[in-house]
């Protein structure tokens, strides 16, 4: 991300490490192993270390955003409140709840099932004007009803899940296309520059109906390449209309 010019990006979608603080192997009641987030990129020595890391990537995102640009940050209860409190000068526009239709159950039965994640949507500055919000478009796609701040989508499964040659999933927290599509369609315009800061490895090709700019980083600690223009259906249809008019 340090290689990107200042004020060059219209929207950032950030998926930072959760910092789950898993001390032991997670198992089901039948003693079988749970494929949880145990990667090194999610391990920090302390909350102070995580906060320092968070300040670094938030500052980098703020530097590359245009004055009217916005950022989306997704996280669980383990990290999202720390990210929101650190802030780094952003102005929070909404918090959006992603309610999962198929969440992982709570195997120990000592807490409520963690069935949602929170997204923070924020402008670069408190007095930012002209940020993109396609209110009418997403309302029209929701049976002409205002889209609320609680979104219901299933976890990323099936053919959408990226897997390696061994058949195992490439990343434990891959986000569903439908979630990303709504983010992009609601807060960006055709030909906007969009960038991701992600813990997930890049897929072999751009995700359909989502960002064409996907981070190649295996964690937010690595540099992000220059993003490409959004390849959403909206963008393509607008280009077709322009060509017909010309």
N, C-alpha and C positions, 0 to 999 in steps of 0.2 A: 504493500500500500504506500510505502514511502516513495515509490517510483512514480506514483500518479501526481499530476499537477494539482496545485491547490485550487479549490473551488471549481472542480471539473466534473463532479458527479451529482446527479439529481436525486438519487435515492440509494440508501444503503440498507441491506438486510443482514443483520448480525446474529449469528448463532454461536455464542461463546460457550466455553466449557461450563458444565453445570457445577463443578466442584462438589460432587456427591458425597465425598468423604467416606467412601466405603472402606471399612477397616478389615472386613472379613469376606469370604466367599459367600455369595447369596444363594440360598438353597430353598427348594420347595419343601412342603411338609413330608413328602416321600423321600427326601434327602437328595433329589436330583438337582443338578446344577442349573442356575438361571443365567442366561447370557446377558449380563448387565453391562453397564459402562464401567469398565475397569482399566481402560487405556491410560497410558502415561500422561497424555495431554490433559486428562481430567484430574490430575493429582497435584496439589499445591501444599507447600510446607505449613502454611498458616493462612488465616483469613487476611492478614496484612499482606502476604505475598499475592493472594488473589486480587486484593484491592489495587495493589500497585500495577499488576498485569492489566486489570480492567481500565484503570486510568490511562494506560498507554494506548490501548486500541481505541478507546473512546476519543481520545485526543486526535489520533490519526484519522478517524472517521470524520470528525468535525472539520479537520483541516481540508479534506478533499471535497466536502459537500459545498454545493453552491449556496449563496445566501438564502434562497427559497427552497433548498433541499430538505429532505426529511430522512429520518433513520427509524428502522424497526429493529427491536432487540427482543429475542425470544428466550425464555428461560423457565425453570421450575422454581419452586419455593426455596430451593437450596441457594440460588444465586440472584434471582431477578430483583429482589428488594435491595440487595447490595448494589447492583448496577444502577437501579433507579435513584438510590441515595447519593451515589458518587456523581452522577449527572454530567459533570464537566461543561456546564453552561447550556445544555439543551433545554428546550421547553416542551414539557409533556403535553401532547394533544389528546391522547386516549390511552387507556390500557385495555387490551382486548384479550378475552379469555378464549383459548382454544379448548373446547370440551371434546374429549376423545370418546368415540362410541365404543371402542374396544381397548380400554386401558389395561395395563398389566395389573393383575390382582395384588392385593397386599397379602403376602404369603404367611407372615407371622401373626396376623390378626391382632396387632397392637395399635394400629392406626386406621384412619379412613383410607380407602383406596384412592391413590393419587391419580385423579382422572382428568386433570387439566394442566395446561401450561399457560403462562401469561406473556403477552407481547406488549411492549411499550412502543408507542408511536410518538415521535417527537420531532419538532422543527429545530433547525440549527441554533436559533436565537429566540429569546422571549418576544422580541418585536418583529419577527420575521413575517413578511407579507407575501402573498402570492404563491404559497405552497400548493401543491396539487392535491386535490381531493375530488375525484370523479363521482360526485354525489348522485347525479341523475342517472349515470350509466349503471352503477351497481344497484341502485334502487330499481331500475327497469329490469335488471336481471334477477331481482328478488320478488317477482310478481307485483311490482310497483309498490312495495312496502319498504320503509326505511330499514337499512341493514343495521342490526344491533351490534353491540360490542361483545356478544357471546357467540362464537362461531363453533359449529358442530361438524367435525370431520373425523374419519377413522384414522388410526395410525397407518403409516406407510407399510403396506404388505403386498403379497402376491407379485405380479409381474412388474409392478412399479418399484419394488425393492431391488436396489443394485446389489449384485452378488459377484463374487470372484469365481475363478475357474473351479474352485473346490466346492462351489454351491453355497458357501457361507456368505452372509450379508457383509458388505464392505464396511458399513458403519452402523453402530448401534442406535443412533438417534437421527436417522434420515427423516426429513420432513416431507409430508405428503404434497404432491403437486397441487392439489386443490387449494390448500392453504396458501402456498406461494402465489398461485394464480390470483387469488382474491387480493392479496397484498399488492401485487404489481398493478392489477387493473384498477384498484381503488386509488393508488397514490402515485401513479406515473403516467406519462403521456407517450404516444408514439415517438420513437427516436430519442427518448430520454436515455441518459447513461446511468445504468444501474450496476451496483457492485455488491458482492457478498463477502462477508467475513464469516467463515464457516469452519467448524471442526471436521466436516466431512470431506473425504477425498472427492476429486472431481469425477463426474460420470464420463463415459467414453464419448458422449455427444451431448449437445445442449438439450436440456429438458424441454419437451414440447409443452406449450402453453405456460411456460415459466421463464425464468431468467436464461438468457444466452450467456450471461456473464457469471460463471461459477468459479469460485475460488479453487485453485489447485492445491491449496494448503491442507495438510493433514491436521493442522491446528491453527488457531488464530495467532500463533507465535511466528508464523512464517509470512513472507511477503505475498501479496496478492497481485496477479498480473493485471494489466490494463483491461478493463471490461469492454465487452462488445455491446452494440446497441441491442435494445430489447427486441426479441423476435416473437412477440405476442401476436395472437390472431388479429387484435385490434390494429397493431402496427401494419401488418401485411394488407389488411383490408383497406386501410387508409391510403396506402401506396397505390393499390389497384384503382381506387376512386380518382386519385390525382392523375394517373396515367390516362384514364378514360376522358377526363376533362381536357387534358392537353391534346 
